[in-house]
Amino acid sequence: FKAALAEADFQRREYIRVKEGPHFSEFLSLHVGDDCSVTLVCKVANLKKESEFHWYKDDTEIIPDVKPDLSSGVCKLPIKEFSLKTTGVYKATISDDRGKDMSQIDISGKTFDEAINKLSQLAGASAAELVIKCTATGIQLQCHMKYYTSEMNISWYHSEHKLTHSDKTVIGGTPTMATMEVIEPMEKDKGAYSIVITNSESSHKRTLDLSGDVYEKAYAEFQKLKAEAYAEKNRGKVVGGLPDVVTIMEKKTLSLTCTVCGDPKPQVSWLKNGAEVEPDDQYVVSIDQGRFASLTIKGVSMENSGRYTMIVQNKYGGESVDIVVSVYRHGEKIPEAKPALTPKTIIPPKLPIEIPQPKTQPAPSGSSPAPSASSPAAPKAAPGRGIKSPTPSRRK
């Protein structure tokens, strides 16, 4: 009797839901397309112009990029970059003044696993051959495919040894490819590398032999990128403080000051309209602690107007920054100074780029350290002091 009563109650509610107001003719379901797109789909019926449709995830409303087209009766919600981060309880509602209907689906557990398995199957079938992409940190192997997420059953191998994510082998990817990077490669890292994409029905494998000329070429590219990244990190830079334009009244004192950085400490020089500024009673050039550079112009006059350029540079390259200075007389309207077209220019490093090697352990007492044959000795600097900016002698 209880079962019959429950069924009768259900049928009554279904009759009211379907006949009297807007309702779902097909409840929410998850679809994985051949292009690896993941979409929630449902169908609605018995609508009118005022009917409203809404999406929710874990009771928080989702505002889709494209509003549902209720005239078609089919509502779709793409789930971008489907992974564990996108799991949850999804809900759709349709309502108007006649009533409201709701459908929901829990995308986790078995539902999630089935979708991942389907994605693995499509991705494995679409997987391209492995290619090499060198970076500043190592040699990266890439496998382009229709879709990638870390939840897929994907494994990397070096010969027959299964690789795991570590400081030495970084395993990851983007939504369109799987990657594995060998950090700071060495001789022992040569050999055959494979990626295996597995699902419940099949397995797909791609292999690349990283040895011989292939390894040597990749290693040379890695060393080049590593050197360029090191130079970019350590080159002379202007880290703030200088304006693009300056307007100042005649007979005032102008101080252009900024912070610079670089390793080794950069040299700083100043130009006016392309000619080097020589310190004298009016122009004062200084650099304090190797970090704070300034150009001071005392008692500015109309002749001091122009384009000033600050050059910050060490052996790894640097930057040049332009500042437009406009001087006006007392009582005149302040002129509208126009900024330089190229406020900052990158200065390339001197080639070849040498990366300092780690310091070796001190030699035992009584013995002299052997001279290094790998690179010429670096010029000696005064102990405890950085490289100073070249400062021409003051005019008499």
C-alpha positions in Angstrom: 0.0 0.0 0.0 2.8 2.4 0.9 4.6 1.7 -2.4 1.4 2.2 -4.3 0.7 5.5 -2.4 4.2 6.8 -3.1 3.9 6.0 -6.8 0.5 7.7 -7.0 1.9 10.8 -5.3 4.8 10.8 -7.7 2.6 10.5 -10.7 0.4 13.3 -9.4 3.4 15.6 -9.0 4.7 14.6 -12.4 1.3 15.4 -14.0 1.3 18.9 -12.4 5.0 19.5 -13.3 4.6 18.5 -16.9 1.1 19.8 -17.7 0.8 23.0 -15.7 4.2 24.8 -15.9 7.7 24.9 -17.4 9.6 21.6 -16.9 12.5 19.5 -17.9 11.6 17.0 -20.7 15.1 15.6 -20.3 17.1 16.0 -17.1 20.7 16.9 -16.9 23.3 14.6 -18.4 27.1 14.8 -19.0 28.3 14.5 -22.6 31.9 14.1 -23.8 32.3 15.2 -27.5 34.7 13.7 -30.0 36.7 17.0 -29.7 37.1 16.3 -26.0 34.6 19.0 -25.0 32.7 18.3 -21.9 29.1 19.7 -21.7 26.1 19.5 -19.5 22.9 19.1 -21.5 19.2 19.2 -20.7 15.9 19.8 -22.5 13.0 22.1 -21.3 9.4 22.3 -22.5 6.1 24.1 -21.9 7.8 27.5 -21.9 6.6 31.0 -22.5 8.4 34.3 -23.1 8.8 35.1 -19.4 10.3 31.7 -18.5 13.7 32.0 -16.8 16.6 29.5 -16.9 19.5 29.4 -14.5 22.7 27.3 -13.9 24.2 26.6 -10.5 27.3 24.8 -9.2 27.2 23.8 -5.5 24.3 26.3 -5.0 26.3 29.2 -6.6 24.9 30.6 -9.7 26.9 30.3 -12.9 26.7 33.1 -15.5 27.6 31.4 -18.8 29.3 33.3 -21.6 26.3 32.6 -23.9 22.7 32.7 -22.5 20.6 29.5 -23.1 18.5 29.6 -26.2 15.1 28.6 -24.7 13.5 28.7 -28.1 15.4 25.6 -29.1 14.4 23.7 -26.0 18.0 22.5 -25.5 20.2 24.1 -22.9 24.0 23.4 -22.7 26.7 24.4 -20.3 30.3 23.8 -21.4 32.6 22.7 -18.6 36.0 24.2 -19.4 39.2 22.4 -18.5 37.4 19.4 -17.1 39.3 18.0 -14.0 38.9 17.4 -10.3 38.7 21.2 -9.9 35.4 21.2 -11.8 33.7 18.4 -9.9 30.6 19.2 -7.8 26.8 19.2 -7.8 25.4 21.1 -10.9 21.8 22.2 -11.0 19.5 23.8 -13.5 16.2 25.6 -12.9 13.4 26.7 -15.2 10.6 28.9 -13.8 7.8 31.4 -14.5 4.6 32.5 -12.8 3.1 29.0 -13.3 5.7 27.2 -11.3 9.3 26.0 -11.2 11.2 22.8 -12.0 14.7 21.7 -11.2 17.3 19.1 -12.3 20.6 18.3 -10.8 23.6 16.0 -11.4 26.6 15.1 -9.1 29.7 15.2 -11.2 32.0 13.1 -9.0 32.7 9.4 -8.3 31.6 7.1 -11.1 30.3 10.0 -13.3 33.6 11.7 -13.2 35.6 8.5 -13.8 33.6 7.6 -16.8 34.2 11.1 -18.3 37.9 10.9 -17.6 38.1 7.4 -19.2 36.3 8.7 -22.3 38.7 11.7 -22.5 41.7 9.4 -22.1 40.5 7.3 -25.0 40.0 10.3 -27.3 43.3 11.9 -26.2 45.3 8.7 -26.6 44.0 8.1 -30.1 44.8 11.7 -31.0 48.3 11.8 -29.4 51.0 13.0 -31.8 54.6 11.9 -31.8 56.9 13.3 -29.0 58.7 16.5 -29.8 61.5 18.3 -28.0 61.0 21.8 -26.6 64.1 23.2 -24.7 63.7 25.7 -21.9 66.0 27.6 -19.6 65.8 24.9 -17.0 66.0 21.7 -19.1 64.9 19.6 -22.0 61.1 19.2 -22.2 59.3 16.4 -24.2 55.8 17.3 -25.4 53.0 15.1 -26.6 50.2 17.2 -28.3 46.7 15.7 -28.0 43.1 16.7 -28.1 42.9 17.1 -24.3 45.1 16.7 -21.3 44.4 16.7 -17.5 46.5 15.2 -14.8 43.6 12.9 -13.8 44.0 10.9 -16.9 45.9 7.6 -16.7 49.1 8.8 -18.3 52.6 7.5 -17.5 56.1 8.5 -18.6 59.1 6.2 -18.9 62.9 6.5 -19.3 63.8 3.2 -21.0 61.8 0.8 -18.8 61.9 2.9 -15.6 58.6 4.7 -14.8 59.2 8.4 -14.0 57.5 10.3 -11.2 57.1 14.0 -10.7 60.2 15.4 -8.8 62.8 18.1 -8.8 64.6 16.3 -11.6 61.6 15.3 -13.8 58.7 17.7 -13.9 55.6 16.1 -15.2 52.6 18.3 -16.3 50.9 19.8 -19.3 48.4 22.2 -20.7 44.8 21.4 -21.9 46.3 20.5 -25.3 49.4 18.6 -24.5 51.2 16.4 -21.9 54.8 17.4 -20.9 57.8 16.0 -19.1 60.9 18.1 -18.5 64.3 16.7 -17.5 65.8 19.4 -15.3 69.6 20.2 -15.8 70.1 17.2 -18.1 73.3 15.1 -17.8 74.8 12.1 -19.6 72.8 9.6 -17.6 69.6 11.2 -18.9 70.2 10.1 -22.4 68.1 7.3 -23.8 64.6 6.4 -25.0 61.6 8.2 -23.4 58.0 7.1 -23.7 54.5 8.3 -22.8 51.7 5.8 -22.4 48.0 6.9 -22.3 45.7 4.2 -21.0 41.9 3.8 -20.7 39.5 0.9 -20.0 39.6 -0.2 -23.7 43.0 0.5 -25.1 46.5 1.9 -24.6 48.5 4.3 -26.7 52.3 4.7 -26.6 54.7 7.3 -28.2 58.5 7.1 -27.9 61.5 9.4 -28.6 65.2 8.5 -28.5 66.9 11.3 -26.7 70.5 10.3 -27.5 73.3 11.0 -30.1 72.9 14.1 -32.2 69.3 14.6 -31.0 70.5 14.9 -27.4 73.6 17.1 -28.3 71.5 19.5 -30.3 68.8 19.8 -27.5 71.5 20.2 -24.8 73.2 23.0 -26.8 69.8 24.8 -27.1 69.1 24.3 -23.4 72.5 25.8 -22.5 71.8 28.8 -24.8 68.4 29.5 -23.2 69.8 29.0 -19.7 72.5 31.6 -20.4 70.0 34.1 -21.9 67.7 33.7 -18.8 70.7 34.2 -16.5 71.6 37.3 -18.4 68.0 38.6 -18.3 67.9 38.0 -14.5 71.2 39.7 -13.7 71.4 42.5 -16.3 71.4 46.2 -15.3 67.8 47.4 -14.8 66.0 50.6 -13.8 63.5 49.5 -11.2 61.6 52.7 -10.7 61.7 56.4 -9.8 62.2 58.2 -13.2 59.3 60.1 -14.8 58.7 60.2 -18.6 58.5 63.9 -18.7 59.6 66.8 -16.4 58.6 70.5 -16.5 60.6 72.8 -14.2 60.9 76.6 -13.7 64.1 78.3 -14.6 66.7 78.7 -11.8 65.3 75.8 -9.9 67.3 72.6 -9.1 66.3 69.4 -10.9 67.1 66.0 -9.5 66.5 62.9 -11.5 66.8 60.0 -9.2 66.0 56.3 -9.4 66.9 52.8 -8.2 69.0 50.5 -10.3 70.0 46.9 -9.9 72.1 44.2 -11.5 74.7 41.6 -10.7 77.5 42.6 -11.0 76.5 46.2 -10.0 75.8 48.1 -13.2 77.6 51.2 -14.4 75.4 54.3 -15.0 75.9 57.0 -17.5 73.8 60.0 -18.7 73.3 61.5 -22.1 71.7 64.8 -23.2 70.3 64.8 -26.7 72.7 61.9 -27.4 75.9 63.5 -26.0 77.4 62.3 -22.8 76.8 64.5 -19.8 80.1 65.6 -18.1 79.9 66.5 -14.5 80.7 70.2 -13.7 79.5 72.9 -11.4 76.0 72.6 -12.8 75.7 68.8 -13.5 76.2 66.5 -10.6 76.3 62.7 -11.4 76.2 60.2 -8.5 75.5 56.6 -7.6 75.1 55.7 -3.9 75.7 52.1 -2.7 75.6 50.9 -6.3 71.8 51.2 -6.2 70.6 54.8 -6.1 71.6 56.8 -9.2 70.9 60.5 -9.8 71.6 63.4 -12.1 71.2 66.8 -10.4 71.1 70.0 -12.5 71.6 73.1 -10.5 70.0 76.4 -11.5 68.4 75.1 -14.6 68.1 77.4 -17.6 66.3 77.2 -21.0 69.4 75.6 -22.5 68.9 72.6 -20.1 65.7 71.6 -21.9 66.0 68.4 -24.0 66.0 64.6 -24.0 68.0 63.0 -21.3 68.9 59.4 -21.4 70.0 57.2 -18.5 72.0 54.1 -19.4 72.3 51.3 -16.8 74.5 48.4 -18.0 76.7 45.5 -16.9 78.2 42.6 -18.8 74.8 40.9 -19.0 73.2 43.9 -20.7 71.0 46.7 -19.4 68.5 49.4 -20.1 68.3 52.9 -21.4 65.6 55.2 -20.2 64.6 58.6 -21.8 63.3 61.6 -19.9 62.0 64.7 -21.6 62.9 67.9 -19.6 61.1 71.1 -20.4 62.2 74.4 -18.7 60.0 77.5 -18.6 60.5 81.0 -17.3 58.8 82.5 -14.3 55.4 83.9 -15.2 55.1 81.8 -18.3 52.5 79.2 -18.9 53.7 75.7 -17.9 54.5 74.0 -21.2 53.0 70.6 -22.1 55.9 68.3 -22.4 55.5 65.3 -24.7 57.1 61.9 -23.6 59.7 60.2 -25.6 58.5 57.6 -28.1 60.7 54.9 -26.6 60.8 55.4 -22.8 62.8 52.2 -22.2 65.2 50.3 -24.5 66.8 46.9 -23.6 70.5 46.7 -24.2 71.7 43.1 -25.2 74.4 41.3 -23.3 78.0 41.0 -24.4 78.6 37.6 -26.0 79.4 35.0 -25.1 77.4 34.9 -21.9 79.4 33.3 -19.1 77.5 31.8 -16.1 79.6 31.7 -13.0 80.4 28.2 -11.9 79.8 27.1 -8.2 82.7 27.7 -6.0 84.9 24.7 -5.3 86.1 23.6 -1.9 89.2 25.4 -0.6 92.5 23.6 -1.4 94.3 22.0 1.6 96.7 24.3 3.4 100.2 24.3 1.9 99.1 23.8 -1.7 98.2 26.4 -4.3 94.9 26.1 -6.1 95.3 25.0 -9.8 94.3 27.7 -12.3 91.0 27.1 -14.1 91.4 26.1 -17.8 87.7 26.4 -18.6 87.4 30.2 -18.7 89.7 33.2 -18.4 90.1 34.7 -14.9 87.6 37.4 -14.1 89.0 40.9 -13.5 89.7 41.6 -9.8 87.6 44.2 -8.0 88.5 46.1 -4.9 87.4 44.1 -1.8 84.1 45.0 -0.3 83.1 47.5 -3.1 81.0 47.2 -6.2 81.7 48.5 -9.7 81.4 52.3 -9.7 79.9 54.4 -12.4 82.6 56.0 -14.6 82.7 59.6 -13.4 84.7 62.0 -15.5 86.9 64.4 -13.6 85.1 67.6 -12.5 85.6 70.6 -14.7 87.9 73.3 -13.2 
